[in-house]
Amino acid sequence: MLDEGCDFVLIARAGILQRDFPLQVKANPMYDSPPLPVTADFLREGGLSERFIEKMRGWQTFVKPGS
């Protein structure tokens, strides 16, 4: 996107879901983030803390209910 003229690029949600998101995209420009919502276990496996996961529960489209 920067090469196409954008001043900056935000990857917050993708970076939360996949810590190495920029590397994934560099290796495969067609890489697609996991579909939302994800399970709390998925976030734990990615290294997110319980406190952060609880914060993400407030975003109803982010963490699957009951997970």
N, C-alpha and C positions, 0 to 999 in steps of 0.2 A: 504494500500500500504506500509505503514511503517513496518507492521508486515511481509510483504513479502520481506523486504530487501532494500527498497528505502531509500535514505538518507533524502529526503525531498519531499513534495508534494505541487504543486501549484494549487490553485483553483480560480484564479483571475476572470476569466469570469463568472464562476458559482457563485462566491461570489457577483459579481455585479448584476447578475440577481436575486439572492435569498439570502438576507442577512443572513438568518439562514441555509444556505446550509449545513454546517457541522452537524448541529443538525438534519436536514432532512435525511442525509445519515446515521447518527447514529441510528435514529429511523427506517429507512427503507433502508438497503444496496442496494436495487434495485432502489432507487429514481433516477429520471432522470431530469435534468435541463429543463426548458422550451425551446422549439425549437427556433432557431434564424431564421430570425430576429424577434425582439419583437417590440411592439409599444412604442412610447414615453410615452403614458399614463401608460403602464405597468411599466416603469422605474420610473415615478413620484409616482405611488402607492407604489413602493418599497422604496421611500424616496430619490431618486437621485435628485440633483439640476438641474435646467435648464442649467446651465453652463456645468455640467458633461454630460447631455444628448446631448447637442450640440457637445461636444467633441466626444461622441460615434457615432454621425451621420457620422463622418469622416470614421468610420469603416463600410463600406457599408453592411457588413454582420450582423451588430449588431442591427440597428434601421431600421424599415420598412420605406421606402421612403414615404413622405407625411404625416407621423404621428407626 
